[in-house]
C-alpha cells in the first residue's frame, strides 16, 4: 500500500457529493457548503453530477482531491473513513452515473481520496439525521482548525476519539 502523505489544507480541493433530497446522502453537500463559507479552503459542491465538474477540478492549482460523500461501509451510522479512490468498489451503472474510480482517471491531481461517511437514512426527504449531522459538524470543525490534512487521521476511532454522544433513539 502506498504511504499517504500529509498535505497542506490549501493544496487540497474538497468536492462535496450526494443528493440533498435523500436525507443523509447529502452529507458531502452539507460539509462542503459549510467549508465554502471560509477563506483558504478550496471547495466545489458538485452534488450528484461530478462529471460536469472535471474541467473545473483540473483547473484548480491543487495536489489532492478529497471527495466527501455518504458511503455504505456496512458499519454503524457515522463511521467515517478516508481512503484512496482506487480502493473503492467500481460501480458504474450508466453514462450519467460514473463511478468515482472512473472519474478519478480523468483528474490530474496526484492524490485522490474519498472521505466517506456511513449514512443512517437515505430515503427521500430533506436534512441529515441527528447523528450524521453531529459527525459532519465534527469533520467541519477538524478541517477548519487544522492547516494540514493527514489521511491517517480520518478514521472514525482516531478523528473522533471523543465520539459523538447520541442517544439510543437516534441510532
C-alpha positions in Angstrom: 0.0 0.0 0.0 1.3 3.5 -0.9 2.2 5.7 2.1 -0.2 8.7 2.1 1.4 12.0 2.8 0.3 14.9 5.0 -1.0 17.7 2.8 -1.4 21.4 3.4 -5.1 22.2 3.5 -4.7 24.9 0.8 -3.3 22.3 -1.6 -6.5 20.1 -1.2 -9.7 20.5 -3.1 -12.7 19.2 -1.2 -15.6 18.1 -3.5 -19.0 17.6 -2.0 -21.1 14.9 -3.5 -24.5 13.4 -2.8 -28.2 14.0 -3.2 -29.7 16.6 -0.8 -33.2 15.2 -1.3 -32.2 11.8 0.1 -31.5 12.7 3.7 -28.0 11.5 4.8 -26.9 11.1 1.2 -26.5 14.9 1.3 -23.8 14.8 4.0 -21.0 15.7 1.5 -23.0 18.7 0.3 -23.7 19.8 3.9 -20.0 19.7 4.7 -18.7 21.5 1.6 -21.5 24.1 1.9 -20.1 25.0 5.4 -16.5 24.9 4.3 -17.3 27.1 1.3 -18.1 29.9 3.7 -14.5 30.1 5.0 -11.4 31.7 3.4 -8.4 29.5 2.4 -10.4 26.3 1.7 -10.8 25.0 -1.8 -14.3 23.7 -2.3 -16.6 22.5 -5.1 -20.1 21.5 -4.3 -20.8 19.0 -7.2 -23.8 17.2 -5.7 -24.7 14.2 -7.9 -23.2 15.4 -11.2 -19.4 15.2 -10.7 -18.7 14.6 -14.4 -19.8 18.2 -15.0 -17.0 19.5 -12.8 -14.0 17.7 -14.3 -12.7 20.8 -16.1 -13.2 23.0 -13.0 -11.4 20.4 -10.8 -8.5 20.1 -13.1 -8.2 23.9 -13.4 -7.5 24.2 -9.7 -3.9 24.6 -8.5 -4.1 21.7 -6.1 -2.2 18.5 -5.3 -5.1 16.4 -3.9 -8.8 16.0 -4.3 -10.9 14.7 -1.5 -14.4 13.7 -2.4 -16.8 13.9 0.5 -19.8 11.6 0.3 -22.1 9.2 2.0 -20.6 5.7 1.6 -22.3 2.4 2.7 -19.5 0.6 4.5 -21.9 -1.7 6.2 -20.9 -0.2 9.5 -22.6 1.8 12.3 -24.1 5.2 11.1 -21.5 7.9 11.4 -18.5 5.6 10.8 -16.0 7.7 8.8 -13.0 6.7 6.7 -10.6 8.4 4.3 -9.4 6.1 1.6 -7.9 6.2 -1.8 -10.5 6.2 -4.6 -8.7 3.3 -6.2 -9.6 1.2 -3.1 -13.4 1.6 -3.5 -15.7 -0.7 -5.5 -16.2 0.4 -9.1 -19.9 0.7 -9.6 -20.5 2.5 -12.9 -24.1 1.8 -13.8 -24.7 4.1 -16.8 -23.3 7.1 -18.6 -25.0 9.6 -16.3 -23.7 8.0 -13.1 -20.0 7.4 -13.5 -18.1 5.8 -10.5 -15.5 7.8 -8.6 -12.9 5.3 -9.7 -13.8 6.0 -13.4 -13.9 9.8 -12.7 -10.6 9.8 -11.0 -9.0 8.6 -14.2 -9.7 12.0 -15.7 -8.3 14.0 -12.8 -4.8 15.5 -12.8 -4.3 15.6 -9.0 -1.6 13.4 -7.6 -3.7 12.3 -4.6 -7.4 11.4 -5.0 -9.2 10.3 -1.8 -12.8 9.8 -0.6 -13.9 10.9 2.8 -16.8 8.5 3.3 -19.4 8.8 6.0 -21.7 5.9 6.7 -25.3 7.2 6.4 -28.2 6.3 8.7 -31.1 7.1 6.3 -31.0 7.6 2.5 -34.8 7.6 1.8 -36.4 10.6 0.2 -36.5 13.7 2.5 -34.6 16.7 3.4 -32.0 17.2 6.2 -29.5 15.0 7.8 -30.3 12.6 10.7 -29.1 14.0 14.1 -26.1 11.6 14.4 -24.9 12.2 10.9 -25.2 16.0 11.3 -23.1 15.8 14.5 -20.4 13.7 12.8 -20.4 16.2 9.8 -20.0 19.1 12.2 -17.0 17.4 13.8 -15.5 16.9 10.4 -16.1 20.6 9.5 -14.5 21.6 12.8 -11.5 19.4 12.3 -10.9 20.7 8.7 -11.3 24.4 9.8 -9.0 24.0 12.8 -6.1 22.2 11.1 -3.8 23.6 8.4 -2.7 20.2 7.3 -4.7 17.1 6.3 -3.2 13.8 7.4 -5.1 10.9 5.7 -4.3 8.6 8.6 -6.3 10.8 11.0 -9.5 10.4 9.1 -10.6 7.1 10.6 -13.6 7.1 12.9 -11.7 6.0 16.0 -8.8 8.4 15.6 -10.6 11.6 14.4 -13.5 11.3 16.8 -11.7 10.0 19.9 -14.4 11.8 21.9 -17.1 10.1 20.0 -20.3 12.0 19.3 -22.7 11.1 22.1 -26.0 10.2 20.6 -29.0 8.9 22.5 -30.1 5.3 21.6 -33.3 6.6 19.8 -31.1 8.4 17.3 -29.1 5.4 16.2 
